Amino acid sequence: MNVVHLVPKTEAPMPERHTTELRRRLMDVLNTEPIGFGSMAVQIGGGPLAGLIRSKALHTVYQPIVSLCGGTIYSHEALIRGPQGTLFQAPDALLAAAQDENLNFEFEIVCISLALERWGALGESGRLFVNISAAVLVQVMAHYGREGLTKLIRSFGVLPRMLVMEITEYERVADMDQLATIAHDIRSAGVSLALDDFGDGRSSLRLWAQLRPEIVKIDKYFTKNISQHADKVKTIQSLQQIAAIFDTALVAEGIETEDDLRVLRDLGIAYGQGYFLGRPAQLPLAEIGSQALVVMRDPRVAVFPELTRAPCAGLRNRIAIIEAPTVGLKTTNNELAAIFSEHLDLHALAVIDNLRPVGIINRSHFMSEFSKLYYREVWGHKLCTA
């Protein structure tokens, strides 16, 4: 199927000479069969994604990751996009096409290659995050090893120490020990690791402990409207405690409002990412927007939402409520014992003063004392509250 028509007229395709050079570089550096652009699956593929790759219609955009302490840009994340104005402009559509066409490996390699190539061509010296699924990461290291990966990164003019591999879809990895070994090899090459979307329901605390990533990205569910949800604040604080144990920096994803940014800043989260801080763009941002910067530099402290104590209704639904007698301030020990003897199911009795509860008497403790020798004779006629 011819998919060249998907390329907008306003967007010039990548020159053939440029793409050929990128293919050659991948093959020469890895000293193996063609991958990504030049793989056989892409060259003969009849699906729309294979066509987009062949027609050089994919491009990279960069979204800033911001230091919430001072408002400076810490790094950028590379994100893939298809032709504007088409169904494949959104990354979800591209990922679905990769799955349908069985091009997951090739698609990810192309995405990483485009991101690194563009970053190196721009001469950027900052840190770059690139997404790679755990399964593809295992395949890459198995086929090419640490040295091949390092050579490839450097061939794009990018220093390994400025690259962060953001691991996605790690729930599909059956052998965590193998992934931990690979993570160690990657880190020894100077590349940092991050876990993406932690807390999305597929996350593994064990994987965090084994991989010891330098960075963990908190799923946007826990950051969206955090200024209005005390339970999310408590969850973030718990993640901070775990991060301190593993010496991990946290990135709050999905920051979209001023109030959420203020709360996350005052919680002490190191980094943030989201539309309020900066949208994905074809060129890396030099600084965040003025509105976000004002919030970052505002000395006023956020007021965290508080948990509302409302578990009683649910608790009452699980407790059998029965009518029970009460005793007053003038009730004697003998009268109290008689009530306990008549109502064998009572574990305690409330002491009431003019309909106001002032105390509670435990059945077991009282009857233990009442059954002692001479207790009735000495204390039976005395008040139970004495």
C-alpha positions as CSV (number, residue, x, y, z in Angstrom):
1,M,0.0,0.0,0.0
2,N,1.4,3.4,-1.0
3,V,1.5,5.6,2.1
4,V,3.5,8.6,0.8
5,H,0.2,10.6,0.7
6,L,0.3,10.7,4.5
7,V,3.2,13.1,4.6
8,P,1.9,16.7,4.8
9,K,3.0,19.1,2.1
10,T,4.3,21.5,4.6
11,E,6.7,18.9,6.1
12,A,9.7,18.0,3.9
13,P,10.6,14.3,3.9
14,M,14.1,13.3,5.1
15,P,16.5,13.3,2.2
16,E,17.3,9.8,0.9
17,R,21.0,10.5,1.3
18,H,20.5,11.3,4.9
19,T,18.4,8.1,5.5
20,T,20.9,5.9,3.7
21,E,23.7,7.3,5.9
22,L,21.6,6.5,9.0
23,R,21.1,2.9,7.8
24,R,24.7,2.5,7.0
25,R,25.7,3.8,10.4
26,L,23.4,1.3,12.2
27,M,24.8,-1.6,10.2
28,D,28.5,-0.6,10.4
29,V,28.4,0.1,14.1
30,L,26.6,-3.0,15.1
31,N,28.4,-5.1,12.4
32,T,25.3,-7.2,11.9
33,E,22.2,-7.6,9.7
34,P,20.2,-4.5,8.9
35,I,17.8,-3.3,11.6
36,G,15.2,-0.6,11.9
37,F,15.1,1.4,8.6
38,G,16.9,-1.3,6.6
39,S,15.4,-4.5,8.1
40,M,13.7,-6.9,5.8
41,A,10.4,-6.7,7.8
42,V,10.3,-3.0,7.1
43,Q,11.3,-3.2,3.5
44,I,8.7,-5.7,2.5
45,G,6.0,-4.8,5.1
46,G,2.6,-4.0,3.6
47,G,1.2,-2.2,6.6
48,P,0.9,1.5,7.2
49,L,3.7,1.7,9.7
50,A,6.2,0.0,7.5
51,G,5.3,2.5,4.8
52,L,5.7,5.4,7.1
53,I,9.2,4.2,8.0
54,R,10.2,3.7,4.4
55,S,8.9,7.1,3.4
56,K,10.7,8.8,6.2
57,A,7.5,10.2,7.6
58,L,8.3,9.8,11.4
59,H,9.9,12.5,13.4
60,T,10.9,13.2,17.0
61,V,9.7,15.8,19.4
62,Y,11.1,16.7,22.8
63,Q,9.3,17.4,26.1
64,P,11.2,19.0,28.9
65,I,11.7,17.5,32.3
66,V,12.1,20.3,34.8
67,S,13.8,20.7,38.2
68,L,11.0,21.6,40.6
69,C,13.5,23.1,43.0
70,G,14.7,26.0,40.8
71,G,12.6,25.8,37.6
72,T,15.5,25.0,35.3
73,I,15.3,22.3,32.6
74,Y,16.9,19.1,33.8
75,S,16.5,17.1,30.6
76,H,14.2,16.3,27.6
77,E,12.3,13.2,26.7
78,A,12.3,12.1,23.1
79,L,8.8,11.2,21.8
80,I,7.9,9.9,18.3
81,R,5.2,11.4,16.1
82,G,3.7,10.6,12.7
83,P,2.6,12.9,10.0
84,Q,0.5,15.8,11.2
85,G,-3.2,15.7,10.4
86,T,-3.2,11.9,10.0
87,L,-4.4,9.0,12.2
88,F,-0.7,8.2,12.9
89,Q,0.2,11.6,14.4
90,A,-0.5,10.3,17.9
91,P,2.0,7.8,19.4
92,D,-0.7,5.4,20.5
93,A,-1.7,4.8,16.9
94,L,1.9,4.1,16.0
95,L,2.3,1.7,18.8
96,A,-0.9,-0.1,17.8
97,A,0.4,-0.4,14.2
98,A,3.7,-1.8,15.4
99,Q,1.9,-4.5,17.3
100,D,-0.4,-5.3,14.4
101,E,2.4,-5.5,11.9
102,N,4.8,-7.3,14.2
103,L,7.3,-4.5,14.0
104,N,7.7,-3.7,17.7
105,F,11.5,-4.3,17.7
106,E,12.1,-2.4,14.4
107,F,9.8,0.4,15.4
108,E,11.6,1.0,18.7
109,I,15.0,0.9,17.1
110,V,13.9,3.5,14.5
111,C,12.5,5.7,17.3
112,I,15.7,5.6,19.3
113,S,17.8,6.1,16.2
114,L,15.8,9.1,15.1
115,A,15.9,10.6,18.6
116,L,19.7,10.2,19.0
117,E,20.4,11.3,15.4
118,R,18.4,14.5,15.8
119,W,19.8,15.2,19.3
120,G,23.4,14.9,18.1
121,A,22.7,17.0,15.0
122,L,21.3,19.8,17.2
123,G,24.5,19.7,19.2
124,E,22.6,19.5,22.4
125,S,24.7,18.9,25.5
126,G,21.8,18.2,27.9
127,R,20.5,14.9,29.2
128,L,18.1,12.9,26.9
129,F,15.5,10.3,27.9
130,V,14.6,7.7,25.3
131,N,11.9,5.1,25.7
132,I,12.7,1.4,25.2
133,S,10.5,-1.5,26.3
134,A,12.1,-4.1,28.6
135,A,11.7,-6.8,26.0
136,V,13.5,-4.9,23.3
137,L,16.2,-3.9,25.7
138,V,16.8,-7.5,26.4
139,Q,17.0,-8.3,22.7
140,V,19.3,-5.4,22.0
141,M,21.8,-6.4,24.7
142,A,21.6,-10.1,23.7
143,H,22.4,-9.4,20.0
144,Y,24.8,-6.4,20.3
145,G,26.2,-6.3,23.8
146,R,27.3,-3.4,25.8
147,E,30.2,-2.4,23.5
148,G,28.0,-2.3,20.4
149,L,25.4,-0.2,22.2
150,T,28.0,2.2,23.4
151,K,29.5,2.6,19.9
152,L,26.1,3.3,18.4
153,I,25.3,6.0,21.0
154,R,28.7,7.7,20.4
155,S,28.3,7.5,16.6
156,F,25.4,9.9,16.9
157,G,27.5,12.4,18.8
158,V,25.8,11.7,22.1
159,L,27.7,10.9,25.3
160,P,26.5,7.7,27.0
161,R,26.5,9.5,30.4
162,M,24.0,12.0,29.0
163,L,21.5,9.3,27.9
164,V,18.8,7.9,30.1
165,M,17.0,4.7,28.9
166,E,13.4,4.9,30.1
167,I,12.2,1.4,30.5
168,T,8.6,0.7,29.6
169,E,6.4,-2.4,29.6
170,Y,8.6,-4.0,32.1
171,E,5.7,-6.1,33.4
172,R,6.1,-8.4,30.4
173,V,9.6,-9.6,31.4
174,A,9.5,-13.0,32.9
175,D,13.1,-13.1,34.1
176,M,13.7,-10.1,36.4
177,D,17.2,-11.4,37.3
178,Q,18.2,-11.3,33.7
179,L,16.9,-7.8,33.3
180,A,18.8,-6.8,36.5
181,T,22.0,-8.1,35.0
182,I,21.4,-6.2,31.7
183,A,20.7,-3.1,33.8
184,H,24.1,-3.5,35.5
185,D,25.9,-3.8,32.1
186,I,24.1,-0.7,30.7
187,R,25.0,1.3,33.8
188,S,28.6,0.3,33.6
189,A,28.6,1.8,30.1
190,G,27.7,5.1,31.6
191,V,24.0,5.1,30.6
192,S,21.4,5.8,33.3
193,L,18.1,4.0,33.7
194,A,14.6,5.1,34.5
195,L,11.4,3.3,35.2
196,D,8.3,4.7,33.4
197,D,4.8,5.1,34.8
198,F,5.5,3.6,38.2
199,G,2.2,3.0,40.0
200,D,0.1,2.3,37.0
201,G,-1.0,-1.1,38.2
202,R,1.6,-3.0,36.4
203,S,4.6,-1.8,38.4
204,S,6.8,-4.0,40.5
205,L,8.5,-2.8,43.7
206,R,10.8,-5.8,43.4
207,L,11.9,-4.6,40.0
208,W,12.7,-1.2,41.5
209,A,14.7,-2.9,44.1
210,Q,16.6,-5.1,41.7
211,L,17.3,-2.6,38.9
212,R,18.0,0.3,41.3
213,P,17.2,2.9,38.6
214,E,18.6,6.4,38.9
215,I,15.1,7.8,38.2
216,V,11.5,6.6,38.6
217,K,8.6,8.4,36.9
218,I,5.4,8.5,38.9
219,D,2.3,7.6,36.9
220,K,0.2,10.7,36.2
221,Y,-2.8,9.1,38.0
222,F,-1.1,10.1,41.3
223,T,-0.2,13.6,40.3
224,K,-3.4,14.7,38.4
225,N,-5.4,16.9,40.7
226,I,-3.1,16.0,43.7
227,S,-3.9,19.4,45.1
228,Q,-7.5,18.1,45.8
229,H,-6.7,14.6,47.0
230,A,-5.0,13.9,50.3
231,D,-4.7,10.2,49.5
232,K,-2.6,11.0,46.5
233,V,-0.4,13.2,48.7
234,K,0.1,10.3,51.1
235,T,0.9,8.0,48.3
236,I,3.6,10.3,46.9
237,Q,5.1,10.6,50.4
238,S,5.3,6.9,50.6
239,L,7.1,6.7,47.3
240,Q,9.5,9.3,48.5
241,Q,10.4,7.1,51.4
242,I,11.0,4.2,49.0
243,A,13.1,6.4,46.7
244,A,15.2,7.4,49.7
245,I,16.0,3.8,50.4
246,F,17.1,3.0,46.9
247,D,18.7,6.4,46.2
248,T,16.3,7.2,43.4
249,A,15.2,10.6,42.1
250,L,11.5,10.9,41.3
251,V,9.8,12.6,38.3
252,A,6.1,13.6,38.7
253,E,4.4,13.1,35.3
254,G,1.3,14.8,34.1
255,I,1.6,18.2,35.8
256,E,-1.1,20.3,34.1
257,T,-2.2,22.9,36.7
258,E,-0.6,25.6,38.9
259,D,-2.0,24.1,42.1
260,D,-0.7,20.6,41.3
261,L,2.8,22.0,40.5
262,R,2.8,24.0,43.8
263,V,1.9,20.9,45.9
264,L,4.5,18.7,44.1
265,R,7.1,21.3,44.5
266,D,6.5,21.7,48.3
267,L,6.4,17.9,48.7
268,G,10.0,17.9,47.6
269,I,9.7,16.0,44.4
270,A,12.9,16.5,42.4
271,Y,11.6,16.7,38.9
272,G,8.4,17.3,37.0
273,Q,7.0,16.8,33.5
274,G,3.7,17.9,31.9
275,Y,1.9,20.3,29.7
276,F,2.0,23.1,32.3
277,L,5.8,22.9,32.4
278,G,6.3,22.5,28.6
279,R,4.6,20.7,25.7
280,P,6.4,18.5,23.3
281,A,8.1,20.5,20.5
282,Q,10.4,19.8,17.6
283,L,13.2,21.7,19.2
284,P,14.3,21.4,22.8
285,L,13.1,24.2,25.1
286,A,15.7,26.6,26.6
287,E,13.4,27.4,29.5
288,I,10.0,26.7,30.9
289,G,7.0,29.0,30.4
290,S,6.7,32.2,32.4
291,Q,3.5,31.0,34.1
292,A,5.1,27.9,35.5
293,L,8.3,29.8,36.4
294,V,6.3,32.2,38.5
295,V,4.9,29.3,40.5
296,M,8.3,27.8,40.9
297,R,9.7,31.0,42.3
298,D,6.7,31.8,44.4
299,P,7.8,31.7,48.1
300,R,4.3,30.9,49.3
301,V,3.8,27.4,50.6
302,A,1.0,25.2,49.3
303,V,-1.7,24.0,51.7
304,F,-2.0,20.2,51.3
305,P,-5.4,18.6,51.3
306,E,-6.3,16.7,54.4
307,L,-7.7,13.2,54.7
308,T,-11.4,13.2,55.8
309,R,-12.0,10.5,58.4
310,A,-15.0,8.8,57.0
311,P,-14.4,5.1,57.4
312,C,-17.2,4.7,60.1
313,A,-20.0,4.1,57.6
314,G,-18.2,1.3,55.9
315,L,-17.1,-0.1,59.3
316,R,-20.6,-0.1,60.6
317,N,-21.7,-2.1,57.7
318,R,-19.4,-4.9,58.8
319,I,-20.3,-4.8,62.5
320,A,-23.4,-6.4,64.0
321,I,-25.2,-3.7,66.1
322,I,-27.4,-4.8,68.9
323,E,-29.4,-3.0,71.6
324,A,-27.6,-3.2,74.9
325,P,-28.4,-2.0,78.5
326,T,-26.4,0.7,80.2
327,V,-25.4,1.5,83.7
328,G,-25.4,4.8,85.6
329,L,-23.2,6.4,88.1
330,K,-25.3,4.9,91.0
331,T,-25.2,1.3,89.7
332,T,-23.6,-1.1,92.3
333,N,-21.2,-3.9,91.5
334,N,-23.9,-6.5,92.4
335,E,-26.3,-4.9,89.9
336,L,-23.6,-4.7,87.3
337,A,-22.8,-8.4,87.8
338,A,-26.5,-9.3,87.5
339,I,-26.7,-7.5,84.1
340,F,-23.6,-9.3,82.8
341,S,-25.1,-12.6,84.0
342,E,-28.4,-11.9,82.3
343,H,-26.8,-10.8,79.0
344,L,-24.1,-13.4,78.3
345,D,-23.4,-11.9,74.8
346,L,-22.3,-8.5,76.2
347,H,-18.5,-8.0,76.2
348,A,-18.8,-4.5,77.8
349,L,-21.3,-2.0,79.3
350,A,-21.4,1.7,78.8
351,V,-21.6,4.0,81.9
352,I,-24.1,6.8,81.2
353,D,-24.5,10.2,83.0
354,N,-27.7,11.9,81.8
355,L,-27.5,10.3,78.4
356,R,-23.8,11.2,78.1
357,P,-21.4,8.3,78.0
358,V,-18.6,8.7,80.5
359,G,-17.0,5.3,80.6
360,I,-17.0,1.6,79.6
361,I,-16.7,-1.5,81.8
362,N,-15.1,-4.6,80.3
363,R,-17.0,-7.8,81.1
364,S,-13.9,-10.0,81.3
365,H,-12.0,-7.7,83.6
366,F,-14.9,-7.0,85.9
367,M,-16.1,-10.6,86.3
368,S,-12.6,-11.7,87.0
369,E,-12.4,-9.3,89.9
370,F,-16.0,-10.0,91.0
371,S,-15.4,-13.8,91.3
372,K,-12.5,-13.3,93.8
373,L,-12.9,-14.5,97.4
374,Y,-15.0,-12.0,99.6
375,Y,-15.3,-9.5,96.7
376,R,-19.1,-9.6,96.8
377,E,-19.2,-9.2,100.6
378,V,-16.8,-6.3,100.6
379,W,-17.5,-4.5,97.3
380,G,-20.9,-5.8,96.1
381,H,-22.9,-2.9,97.5
382,K,-20.4,-0.3,96.4
383,L,-20.8,1.8,93.3
384,C,-19.3,0.3,90.2
385,T,-17.7,3.6,89.3
386,A,-15.9,4.0,92.7
